[in-house]
């Protein structure tokens, strides 16, 4: 027996060596970082259809001896969670087989070393989300976000979080919560419960908090018996207190970009200072609201910290290691998560944040092509939105959402007017471009930025060259050395107060001085010449007028689509719900029917394939629904396109260069991508007494009346978006709402019509 | 006569409305059903109106038509229909319009003589502007539609040799051949086309029709309103047939098969 055991250990050791080797052979190129996608063999849960999983779970619950009403709720929960899980796993946001999720799995292995059965029931994944969080599902899927991985300081902290999430699964909190919510809804619907809805909801919050504390408690037990250091849990809660802050901070404000010859005027700095002080007042107010114990689902972090501190003080735990799997591996995945976080902010269009964080990552890991590109992209993104007068709070410059050291710079970006910011951004973008002028993406956005400020902001580029500060000597004296970027990083947990910069005299059109100190003026001049010649391609601010909506749509979407021969489409999103009419009138309450949804979605997909073959249009469908034939490659293709589309949708502009365009690698013919969504609702037709009355006078009509009355009203929505990935331009956007049952011929007619409209409709 | 002109005016208004529809619709391009915009249709129409006024429940007639879609929600349908109707003695209106088999001498008797039949046939040319309902997912020529069918009919009474007329009962009523009558009728039609394959469709429609013009000396309306008899047998039979044809058109249903190309 001993021999077998030792052999097993040897085998597993060898296996881990092979694993390590495999990882080492694929060293990530951080200089030209590319988004991380899934690797290896697809997990088996994605090769079994959601409905069969739900049916299996239903069968198991039916065979138990529970109460009938309890069984029904459990079955509902099992069906919903089976379908929901698969949707989550195939959303294009989940990673498996990559270094990050592999590491999370290794920590889980370590944590559940002596609980093999439990370990087999659990599966761990990493989710591409900037929000620091972790989730557990009823069927044992634990998801940790990239936002969380980027913030963790050591392996023990990850272990504490995993232990907590594992307990949610062990204690079946998801099912309990589901039952409680169902009960609350049922009570609030009934007449006697109506007056007491508020207390019911409070009860629900209390219930949720009790579950959290229970998971904490049991989680600590798991950590106590492992090699990990329980006291690190305290830092996890402290970290969670600072989720509005960047994961690491460095001083950055508008003064950080000043030079002896280029100072920002007082009125701008006063404006920024005012905004910042207002934000502090808003912070205090929102903090008070957050502290309200009764209206939050989680217990307060201070309370959790105190409980854990008491436990740590008792010192009845053995583990004290911060790293068990390995510090090197942890640092590697931490770096990867931080690079991914930059990408996530860019994808979300949170350019204020990505601009700030790129500087932080640069200090942390050194300069690089990728970081420069993120920085340039962020500035360019803000410029596009600023020119279009969009609310910059939606683009990562929201002062109230950004606490900590990214607040001053994002406040400044929001405060500067378009011309000020145009000069600021184009100078920084040019600096990056000048350093890396062979980079095609950087060249693209630099050209576009200069063309933008020239055509939309009426800035004459030559004025940059001709500008001379009026009082150079006075400006030199005002050098404020304390305000420039110090290049030091600090943890938000150890916050210190900031000092504000000095005031500088106003100079009219001062922003022209932004290029004054640039060394290679000749190169700049020749660059300006090249930009000036091509700026007509960007268009002018002139508004086009159309005689009708139809004409506008034709010009906007349809005129240029004749040459489309191939479209890449994300697999259609589909929701099938059966409704019923409640109350007195048009109040419809509907529930999704997951089984019908799966069948109909399959049907829709087949019709798309059929019609696309029929029309000789190459429609490539990027599949992501669970099935026997689903592969990692399919999911990655889907994710890649989904990432591009998310970035595009988060930047609601007509035309913009997108960061993820670099990673699409599409042929010239495949540059069109689309998204299709379907929604289908069936509601029984309401009783029509008048029609029944007619039948009394005219009995021949009765069969027709019956046929009409017994039908369901069907509402079918189709939404299609198609984009040109090369230009970022939306070429087709159509919403189709019809009242019809889903039949094969109907689907074909609709899909053929859609393809036809995208391609053929000609403008006059 | 006033009523007749009013009817013609209504028809004109309907036509203009149809033309207006075409003007709006022609700006949009039409994919048809899987790229097919034209079709040939064979159908069986049941005229059910005479069931309301007694007579057989449904009288089946065969028609053929050609349809072409002009835009996403508009199509023209041009067709021919042969309607053959037999009026039998079970008709409710027998107080006035009962027919008797004539004896070998051409005499007819009210009592103890078998009832006779009057058969008339209509050659109908029709043109129907069809409006396909976008809101129901229709794309011409697929899906549900509503249309305005305008029919030009030539009605002729065939096989009149065995028909007697009761007034006066004892008289011989052997008839000479009766000439054609022209009818113009308008029907409002609602229907749809579902596809069984990519090219073969199943058609169904329901309609309500109204005769707005007929060329006999006694206008239909006058006869119905006045209820009086005319002295001329030919005129009378034509009027009777036309009243029947008109009432039959009041409710109509059809099923058919179409071939899209």
Interface residues (C-beta under 8 A of the other chain):
Chain A: X550 X611 X614 X615 X700 X716 X737 X738 X739 X740 X743 X745 X746 X748 X749 X750 X752 X753 X756 X757 X760 X761 X762
Chain B: X27 X28 X29 X31 X33 X34 X35 X52 X72 X134 X135 X136 X137 X139 X142 X143 X194 X195 X198 X251
